[in-house]
Amino acid sequence: MSTRPSGEDARSHLRVVRWTVLAGLVGLAAAVPFSAPDGTGMQWDELVLGCVAASAAWTLFHRTRTMSRRVARPWQLLGVAAVLFTVAQLLAGSFPGPEFDGFGVDDVLLLVGATMPLVSAGLLARRVRRTRWSALVVDGAMVTLALLVVTEVVRAPLANPVNAPDDLRSLVLAYGGYTAVMLGTGAALCTVSTASLRRSVTTMVGAISLQAVAATCEAMAIVAPSWLWTAGSDVAVALALQTTVLAALRAPDTLDKRSARAANPVVSPVGLALLVVAVLALPLAIGTALLEHQPLTVGAKLAIAGIFVLLAVRLVLRIREDGRVTEDLVRHEEDFRELVESSSDGVVIVDDDLTLLLVSPVARTMLGLPDGAEDVELTALVDPADRALVRAALSSPNGPDLRFRVADRQLEGTSTAHPGSGRRVLYLRDVTRRLARERELERMAYTDHLTGLPNRALLFRELDRRVDDARCLLVLDLDGFKAVNDLAGHEAGDHLLVEMARRLQALVREDDLVARLGGDEFAVVVSGTLEESVEVASRVVDALALPHRTAERSFAVGASVGVAALSSAGGQVAFREADDALRAAKQAGKGCVRVADRITHHTDDGLDLAAALRNRELELRYDAVTAPDGRVTHVQARAVWIHPERGRIDGQDLWAVAEKQGLLLAVQRWGVRLATREVAAMDDELGLFLRLPSSQVPGDVMIAELTAALEASGLAPSRLTITLTEETLLTSPAGLLPALEQVRDRGVRLVLSDYGMGHSLFAMLARLPLDGVRVAVGALAGRDDDARALQVLSAIVRTTTSFGLTTIADGIDTPELRAGALAAGAEFVAGRVAPEDLRAVEVAALLPAVAV
């Protein structure tokens, strides 16, 4: 884009112009009466003009210092002209001679400087795209001849050279010719310019016109000597010099990029007015001469004949130009049509009534438009359900992107309106296959590939969906599934899982949800009361206990079921309750149903979390994460509420109470600040894990809290690791992922928990800027199937290692499983084999020792 001079520089230059004009006018008022109009004696007015010209030269050169070389060239020439004019005026004023002593050095310099504006105008005309110099020359010649004829007629009664001395008649004619040439050629060159140069070029026309006025006054001063003509000439010259400076000040520092729009011609109204006046003045002058019986001179007649010849030449040039423009239009139309027809996108042009005016072949196929169809309205081809959407989008000035259906296709479109044309261009893309792929990918992302059931991710999305009807969650685990794998192989075990999935779907209603959690665990979301859900759970136990034949063997597996009611506390709380109930069912002898005892159903009954925060009833406990050599390298912080009456409340129960009472952010803030402060006071190499719960805390708030906690505690960001689950990502606000990226950019590490249990392993690795993963080893296979779990862990480690991620084996309960996890490639382990539920002082005391 073009750039203008800075505001301060422009104001400084304008102040110089104003003071120069004021000082010049005062100086001329004082000098003209003491300067002889016949050129004898000291010419004080010329000395004043020399000073004005020197100021103009200094300002012009100072202005061009901020311009690019290409832009500065016309104005540098004007600066040179001002220097020549300065020297000429100082010579003429300082060394006076006899009356009009002929053509000297000062006159040569003056002539060169006075004609330099035409050269600058020509350089400015070159900025216009596709400048036709032949047309400019012809137009300039016609206007010049017309002005010569007008001058010939007008000067007869006003400034007849006969009234001038014999040796100065030619000078009077020269002044008249100079006036005609300056006005004619200058107006022709400056009539058309670019948008960025229009103000500057218009000002140049004013400067050239003032020079013509000065020449006319000089001619009158010779024919009818008077200090008034001299004063008029001097004032016109002074104003012309400073107007030239104004033209330079209005010019841009750099030109627009060479594009068709930037270099398109723009008409200057002042230049056009001069051309019109010159052309109209010709017949008026001729008519006046005829009415006054004033004979035209031979020169005037020749000039008129020349004008007619030039008009004929201009007509020929116009015809050629029209032909060239027509050829360009045809070529551009062919190029446009070829571009449209070869485009992979469909292109449609419609009018205000959405009638199809132009349809590319691709668009015709997309819309299902028959060949030869005319006057077809676009909405007639659109699915009726989308017609209102299409009309609304195409009726607005800046139509939004739209998606609509036609026949058996789905299309996306963007539109561009051309104001005043009554047309709109619509660009269409066929997204039928892409949307189908997206739907398939989404289905695969939320589907268990073995059984075809919804997976864990879709289950948690369903659990977090708010509904008015009562619902319950059943979490079940197959009893005796390990024996199937051991005796008949994993393929038989897969067949059994598929059969169990089929039986579960047959037991529930269509609006209920059956999901596979992983391994031999399933979950069912049932509509109805808790009592009705317990009946469903009993039927599940009975149905899954029926024998199943696979691999020429018959197996009888059972199921244990945990039941929990879904409440306002959230889906994760209900899942934890159901999982606890399942654990109780397994301990009760398997093949039975247990219902969860829910503390979260009574969160409003005697539980005041705000008071607990004030009374410091909340504590932080730490679980150790150890390295292969047994060293405690990290601690996982978690909040615990030691209630005076209810006892210990922690984990999901605590977060559910906090969320229900609107204190989730307060508890998070308390935990983050206390944990960072306590860990910062311990060993410099000890890392801190903070779990990010599934919540509706905005991402920007999380960033602010983490930053404040790190700054207040002095804990290095590299020592802090945020852990989160896929369920957290799926149920949290949309701004969480960008917030996590910003947190990681500040040095905080990110670890994905429960990796391998979600809907897409590689998708999570690609979406998140992770540093590591935590793998719940016990959930990778069926219960008591540690060998299978370690095989899966080994495969996960190979995957995460290729991504440069650290793997932490979680849920390690035995030394044997710890050894197996480390052998599989895990870099750190956590679980019951490492110290758990520690206070800060206990962690500090543990650090020098070797953990088991």
N, C-alpha and C positions, 0 to 999 in steps of 0.2 A: 504494500500500500504506500501511497505518497505520504510524506510527513511534512508538516509545517515547521517554521522556526519556533524555538522555544518562546514562551510568552515574555520573559524578561528581555531577551534580545530584541524581539519585535518592538516592545515598548521603548527600549533605549533608542533604536533606530528612528522610530516615529518622532521621538522628542528632538532628535537631531534635525529631521526634516522640517518640523514646525519652527524651530528656532532659526534654521537657515533661511526659510522662506520669509520669516518676519524680519530678520536682519537684512536680507537681500532687498526687500521692499523699502525698508527705511533707508538703506544705503543708496538705492536708486533714486529715491525721492530727493535725497540730498545731492547726488552727483549729477543727475540729468540736467538740471538748470545750468550747471557750470561746464557742461560738455558741448562743444560746438557740433551742431547737426551735420555740418559739411565735412567733418573729419579732420579739421585743423585744430591745433592746440591739444592740450591734455584731454584724454578720453577717460574721465573718472568713472563713467558708467561701465565701460569695458573692464576696468580693474575690479569693480564690484562683481560683475558677472564672472570674471575669472575666479574670484573667491568662492562664489556660489558653485561653480563647476568643480572646483577643487574639493569642496565638501561633498558634492555628489559622487565624485570619483572615489573618495575615501570610504563613504558608506557602501558603495557598490562592491568594492573589493573586500571590505569587511564582511558583507553579506555572503559573498560567494565562497568564503572560507568554510562555511557550514554546509555547502551544497556538494553533491556528487559531481564528478568532473563533467559528466555528460550534461547535467542540468545547468551547471554554472557557465557553460561556454557562451550562450547568448548574452548573459549579463556581464561577463568579463569583457566582451567586445564593447558594450555600452560604457563600461568603466574606462576602457582605452579611449573611446570617443570623448568622454568627459575630461580625460587628461589632455588630449589634443586640443579640446576647446579651451581648457585652462591656459595652456601655453599660448595659443593664438590670441586670446583676449588680453593676457598680460603683456604680450609683445605689442599688440595694437595700442593698448592703453599707456604703455610706458615709453614708447618711441613714436610719438605723433609725427606725422609728415604733412605735406601739403594737402590741399583739398583732393580727396579721393585719388590717392597717388597710384592707382593701378593694382595689379595682381601681384602680391608679395608672398613671403613665406607664411605669414600669419593667415593669409587667405587660403593657401593650400591646406594648412592644418585645419582650418575652419571647415573647408569643403569636405575633407575626409571625415571629420568628426560629425558633420551634419548629415551625411548619408549613411553613417554606420547603423542607425536604427533600422533601416530597411534590411540590412544583412541580418540583424538580430531577429527581425520579424520573420525572415525566411527560415532561419534555424528553428524558430518556434513552430512554424507551419509544418516542419518535418516531423514533429511529434505526433501529428495526426495520422491515424492508420490509413494507408493507401492514398497518400496525398497525390493529387493529379496536378503536377507542376504545369503541364500545358494549359489546363483550365485556369490555373491561377495567373499565369502570364497573360493569357488572353483577357481575362477579367480585369486585371490591372491595367493593361494597355487600353481597353475600352474606356474605363473610368478616367484614365489620364487624358485621353483625347477629348473626352466629353468635357472635362474641366478646362482643358486648353481652349476649347471653343467658347465655353462660358466666360473664361478669362478674357478672351479676345473681344467678346461682345461687351462685357462689363467694363473693361479697362478703357475702352474708347472714351466714354464720357467722364470716367472717374480718374484714371491714371494713364492717360495717353502718353506713350513714350515720346511723342513729338514735343511735349512740354518739358522734357528732361534735356539736359545738355547733350550735345551730339555724341560725345565720347562715353556717355553713361546710358544711352538708350538700350544697348545690348545687355547691360546689367539689369535694367528693369525687366526686360524679357526673360532673363535668366531667373530672376526671382519668381516671376509668374510661372515659368516652367517647373521650377523647384516645388512650388506650391502644388501644382497639378500632379507631379510625380509622387510626392510624399503622400498626398491624400489618396490618390488613385491606387498606387502600388501598396501602400501601407494598409489601406482599408481592405484590399483584396486579400493580402496575406494574413490579416488578423481577423477576418470575418469568422473563420472556422478554427477551433482549437479543441483540446481535450477538456474533460470535466475538471481535472486538477489544475489546468492552466488558464481556465476561462477568465477568472478575475484578473489574473496578471496580464493576459493578452488584451483584455478590455481597457485596462489602464494604459497599456502601450499605445492603443489607438488614440487615447487622449493626449499622450505625450507627442505623438506624431502630428496630431491636429494643431497643437500649440506651436510646434515648429513651423507649420505652414502659415499660421497666423503671424508669426514673427517675420517670415519672409515677405508676406503681403505688406506688413507695416514698413519694412525696409524699402520696398518698392515705392510706397507712397511717400516715404521721407525723401526720396530722390526727386520724384516728380513735383511734390509740393513740400519743400523743406519746412519742418516744424518740430519743435522739441516734443510735441504730443505724440507724433508718429514714432520718434525715437524712444520715448517712454513706453509706448505700447509694445514695440519690438523687444525692449529690454525685459519688461515684465513677462511677456510670453516666453522668452528664452529661459528666464529664471524658473518659471513654473514648469516648463517642459523638462528641464534638468531634474527637478525634484519629483516630478511625476514619474520619470523614468526610475528613480529610486523606489518610489511606491510600488511600481510594477515588479521590481525585483523582490521587494519585501513580501508581496503577495504570492510569489512563486514558491512551489514546494522545494524542500531540501532534496528529495529523491522522487523519481517518477514511479507511478504505479507499475506493477509487473506487466511485462509485455503480453497482455491478453487482449482479446478482441474488445471486451467491454471497457478496459482501461484506456485504450487508444481510439475509441470510437469518436467521431467528430461531434462537437457541440458548437452551436452558432453563438457568436458574440453579438448581442443586440446593437451595441454602439457601432461596430464595424459594418453590420448590415445596414444600419441607418445611414451611414456615410455613402455606401454604394447606392442606396435608393435615392438619396438626395442628389447625388451626382448625375444619376441617369435621368431623373425627373427634371433637373435643372437645364439639361440640354435642350429639349423642345421648348421650354419656357424662354430660354435665352434667345433661341432662333426666332420664336414668335415675336418676342419684344423687338428684335432687330428689324423684322419685316414691318411691324406696325409703325416703327419710327423711321422707316425708309433708310435704315442704316445698312449700307452695303457690307456684305461679308467679304473678308479678305481671302486671298488665294489660300493662305495657310489654313483658315477656318474651313474653307470648302474641302481642302485635302483631308483635314482631320475628320470631317463628317463622312467623306467617302471611306476613309480608313475604318471608321466605326462600323459602317455597313459591312465592310469586308470581314472585320473581326466578328461581327454578329453571325455571319455565315459560317466562319470557322468554328465559332462557339456552338452553333447548331450541329455541325458535323461531329464535334467532340461530344456533345450531349447524346447524339444518336449512338455513337460508339460506346459511350459510357452506359447507356441504357441497355445496349446489346450485351455488354460485359456483365452488367448486373443480372440480366436475365439468364445468361449462361451460368453465372455463379449460383443463382437461385435453383436452376434446374440441377446443377451438379450437387448442391447441398441437399436438395430433395432426394436425389438418387442415393447419396451417401446415407442420408437419414433412413430412407426406406430399406437399404441394404443392412444398416445397423439394426433396425428394428426386426427385420425378418431373420437375421442371424442370431439374435439375442436368445439366450436360454430362458429369460423371463418373458412373460407375455406383456405386450404394450397395448393399451387401449386408450383412445381419446374419445371423451364423451362431451356433450353440450350440457347446458344448464338443466335440461330435462332428462339427463342421463341416457340420451339416445346415442347409440354407438356411431361414431363418425369414422374411426379408423381402428381396425383390429388386426394385429399381427397374426401370422399363421400359428404361432405357438399359443397365443391367447385364444384364437378361434378353437383350437383343439381343447384347451382347458375349459372354456365356457360351453363346449358342445354346440357351437354355432354352425348351422348348416351353410354350405357354400351357396352364395347368391342371396342370402338373407339380407334384407335392407330395412332401414327404419326400425331396428330392434332396440327396445329399451333394456338397459343392463339388468334392472331389477327383475325383468321377466325371466331371466336365466338363473336367478338366484333362488335358493331354497326359500320358501315362504316365511320360515321362521327367522331368517336373517335379513329380510328385505328392509325392515325398519332400521336395522343397524347400518346397512349399506347407505341408505338415503341420508341418515343423520351424519355419517362420516364424510360423505361427499358433498354435503351442503354447507359444511363449515369452511371458512377461508383456509385454514391450515388443517386439513383433514388428518385425523390420527391414523395410525396403522390399524388395519382391520382384517378380520378373518371371517370367511363365510363359506358356505357350501353351495356347490352347483352340481346337480345330477349326482354322480358317484365320486366326486372329487371335493377336497377341501383346499381352499386357496387363501393365501395371504396377500395383502396389497398395501401399497403406499401410493399416495396421490399428490400431485402438484397442480395448483391452480395458477393460471395466468390472469391477473386482474385486467378486467376490461375486454378480454378476448371471448368470454362466454364459453371457454373450454377448460377441460381438466384432463390431465394425463394420469393414467392409472397403470402402475407397474404390478404385475401379478406373478406369483410364484406358486407352483403346485406343491403343497406340503402334505399331500395325502400319505405318501410312504414315510416321510419323516415323522409325522404324528403317530402313524402305526408303530414305527420302531420305538418311539418314545413310550407309547403305551405298553409295548411289549417289555421294554427295559424296566419300566416302573413295575409291571407285574412280576418280572423276574426278581427285582430288588426286594419285593415284599412277599415272595413265595419260597417255600421250602422246596428245593429241587427234587428231593426224593419222594415226598408224599404228595406234593402239589398243594399242601395246606398253606395258609398264611404263616409267615415266620414271626420271629420275636419282635422285629421292628414294627410290623403292622399290628401286632397285638398291643404294644404299648401306645400306638397311635389311637387304637380303638379304646383303650383304657382311659386315655386323657380326653376323649370326646364327651362333652357335656350333654346329658340326656335327663329328662324328667322322670322316666320310669325307673323302677328299682332294677338293679342288675347285680349279679354275683360273679365271682371269678373262681373257677376250679383249676387247680394245678395238680397234675397227676404224674406218677412215675411208674413205669412197668416193673413188676416184681419178677425176678428170674430171667431177665432179658440176657444177662451175661452168659447164662448157660447155653442159650441158643447160639450165640456167637462162638462159644468155645466148642460146642459139639457139632454144629452144622456149618459154621463159617459165617463170615460177615455178610455174604450174599443172602443167606437164609435169614439173617437178622434184618436185612433191609426189606425183604419180602414181608416179614412179620410186622415191621413198622408201617408199611403201606396198608396192610390189612387192618391194623389197629386204627389207623387214620380213617379208613372206610367205615369201620364200626362206630367210631365217635361221631362222624357226620350223620350216620343213620339214626343216632339217638337224640339229636337236638333239632330244634326248629330251624327254618331257613334263615331267620334273622339273627340266630345265634352264631357265634364265631368259634371255630376250632382252629387252634394254631399249634405248630410244633416249635418247642423252645430250643431243641437241640438234643442229641443223644436219644435217650428213651423217655424224654419229658415232653408232655403236652399240656396245653392250657385250653380252657373253654370259658367263654364269656356267655353267661346265660341270663336271659331276661326273666325277671320274676323275683319273688321274695326269697329270703334265706332258706325258709322251709322247703319251698319248691326246688331250690337249687340243691339242697341236700338229697331230695328224692332223685334228681337227675344224677347226682354223684353216685348214689347207690346203684342205679341202673347201669352206669358206666362200669362200676366194679363187677357187676354180674356179667355184662356183655363181654368185657375184655378177658374174663376168666374162662370163657369157652375155649376149647382146644383149637389149635391152629396147626394145619399140616403144611410142612414145607420141607424140601429136600428129602422126600420120602420118609420123613419123620413127623411125628405128631408132638406138639409142644403145648403145654398148658401154662400160660403166664398170667399173672394177676396184675392188679393195679392198686396203688394207694392214692387217695385223693385228699387234698386239702382245700377247704372252702372258705372264702372270705367275701363279705359284702363290699361292693363298691360304694364309696362315700365321697363327700366333698373334699376329703383329705387328699385325694388323688390316686391315680392308678398305681404308682410305684409303691405307695403304702399298702394298698390292697394286695399287690403281688407279694410283698414281703410277708404280710399276714398269712396269705394262702400258702406260701412256701414254708413258713413256720408250722402251719397246721399239717402240711404234708410230712414234714419231718416227724411231727408227733404221731402221725398215722403209721409211718415206717417203724417207729420205735414201739408202737402198740402191737406189732405183729404182722404188719403188712395186710394188704387186701381189705382195708377198711377206710372209713371216711372220718375226718376230723374237721371241726369248725373252729376258726380262729377266735381267740379272745382279743378284742380290739380295744386298745387304749385310746385310739384316735377317735372312736365314736363318742368319747366323753371329754373332748378337749375343752369344751366350754364349762365343764363341771369341775370347778375348783382348781383349774390350771391357769395360772397367771404368769405368762412368760415374761412380761414386762417387769413384774416385781422380781422375778427370778434373776433377771439381768441386773437390777438394782441391788439385790441382796447377795450377788455373787454366788448364786447357787449353781451356775453353769461352770463347768471345768473343761479343760482340754486334756485329752488323753492321746497318747502316741503309740502307734504300732511300728515296730522296727522292720526295715528292709535291709537284708544282709548281702554281702558279696560272697563269692565262692569260698574265700578263706574265713568266713564267719564274722568279718567286721561289719559293724552297723554303719552303713553309708548314708542311709536316708531314714526319715521317720514320716509316717502318715498321721496327720493331725485330724482329730474328729472331736466334735462337741458332745458333752455328756451333761445331762441335767440330773442332779441329785436332789430329787423332790423330797421334802420332809415327810410326806405321807405316802406318795405313790412309789417312792423309791427311785430307781434309776430309769431315766428315759433318754434314749439316744437313737442314733441312726435315722431311719426314715420316720420313726414316730416323732422325733424331735422336729424334723423339718416340716412334717405335716402340721404340728401344732403351730410352728412359726408362721407357716404360710396362711393358715386359717385365721390367726390373730393379727395378720398384717405386719409381722415382725421379722419376716424372712431376711430383709436387707440388714436389719439391725443385728441379727444373729450372725450373719455372714461377716459384717463389718467387725464385730467383736472377735470372731474366730480368726479372721485374717490378721488383724493387728496384734492380737495376743500371741499367735503362733509365730509370726515373723519376729516379734520382739524376743520371745523365749529362745528360739533357735539361733538368732543372731548372737545371743550371749554364750552359745556353746562352741564346740569345735568349728573352726573355719571351714572344714571340709564336709561338714554334715549338711546334707540336703533335706529340704522340706517338701513333702507332698501335701497339697491342699486339694480336696475333692470339690469339684464344681457341681452342686446339686441341680436337678432339673427344676427350673424355676422360671419366672417371668421377669427376672431382673434385667433391665436394659444393658446392652453391651457397653455403652459409654459410661454408665455408672460403675460397672465392674472394673473398667480401666482406671477410673479415677480412684476407686477404693484400693486397688492393688498398688498403684503408684504412690498414694499417700502412705500406705502401710510400709512399703519398702523404704521410702525416704525417712519416715519417722523411726524405723527400727535400725536402719543402716545395713540391712541384709542385702547382700549382692543379688541382683536379679537372677544370675546363673545358678544360685542355690535354691531357687524356688521353682517347683514343678506343679503345674495345674493338671489334675487328672479329671477326665470326664468320660461318660459313656455315650454310646450311640443313641440311647434313649434321650439323653440330655440334649443332643443335637437335634433330634427329631421333634422334641416337645418345647424347645426354648424359642425365644423371639428370633425373627429373621436376621437381626443385626448381630447375633452372637458370633457367627463365623468371622466377619470382618474385625470384630473386637478381639477375637482370639489371635488373629494375624497381627494386629497392632501390639498386643501383649507380647507375642513372641519376638517381634522386632525390637522390643526393649530389653531382650535378653532372658525373659522368663521361658522355661521349657514347657512343652505340652506333651502329655501322655494320654493315650486312649485306653481306658479300662475295659475289661471284659471283651478284649479283642478276640475275634473268631466266633463270637456268638451272635453277631449282627447279620444284616441282610447282604452285605457286600464287602468282602475283605479289601479288595483292591480299590474299590470306590472310595473308601475312607482314607486309604493311604494317599490317593490322588487329591482328595478335597482338602485335607487338613495339612498345615505345615507342622507335622509331628516330629518329636524327638525320640519317642519310644512308645511301646505298647505294654499293657499289663494283661496277661493271659490267665484267666481262671482255669487252671489245669483240670480241676475236678469236674468242670462242666463240659469238657471237650468230648467226653464219651459217657457211656452208661456208668452207673454207680458200681464201684469196686472193679472197674476195668481200667486200672492204671496203665497197663501196657498200651492199650489203644490211645489213651489220652496222651501219653508221651510220644507216640508216633505222630499224632496230630500236632503236638507242640513242636516236634522237630521240623515238620513241614512249615509251620508258621515262622519258626526262627529263620529258616532259609529264605522265606519271602521277605521278612522284615530286614534281614541283613542286607539283601540286595537293594533295599531302599535306604540303607544307612541308619536304621533305627535300633535303639536299645530294646531288648526283650526282658521283661520282668515276669517271672513265674509266680503267680498268686495262688492262694489257697493250698499251700504246701503244708500238709499236716503231719507227715512222718519223715524221719531221716531217709528212709529208702526212696520216697517220692522226691525228696530234695536232691538226692544224688542223681536220680534219673533225670530231673529237670535240668540240672547243671550239665549232665552228659548230653542232653538234647540241644544244648547251646544257649540256655538262659544265662544272662549275665548277672541277674540279681534274683533273689527269692524272697517271698513274704508268706506269712501264714502262721500256723501254730508252732512251727519249728523255730520261729524267731520270737523274741519278747514282744508282748502285746499289752495294751491297756496300761501304759506307763505314764506317770506324771513327769513334768519337766525335770524335777530333781532326780528322778530315777533314770531318765535318759542321760543326764549329765554324768551320773555315777557309773553308768554302763559303758560310756564311750571308751575309757582306757582299757576296759576288759575285753576279752574275746567272747563274742556271742556264740551260742551253740547253734 
